[in-house]
Amino acid sequence: MKKLEVNKIGSSIENFENKNLFRKAEVGDWVNYLSPKMVERLSKVIEERLGGSGLGFKVFP
């Protein structure tokens, strides 16, 4: 989807380009966007939601 021309040149919110809604899709790129505190909070939410389900989610800083 990020290669669609409308996503490169269009805008849905004034002064906010659509291309800003897409991440680079690189493994580990999240460290450039999430603070350690955000990662801790996200880890707690994931544990609450997935706890006991047999599913897991590992975060590697």
Order of alpha helices (4+ residues) and beta strands (2+ residues): alpha-beta-beta-alpha
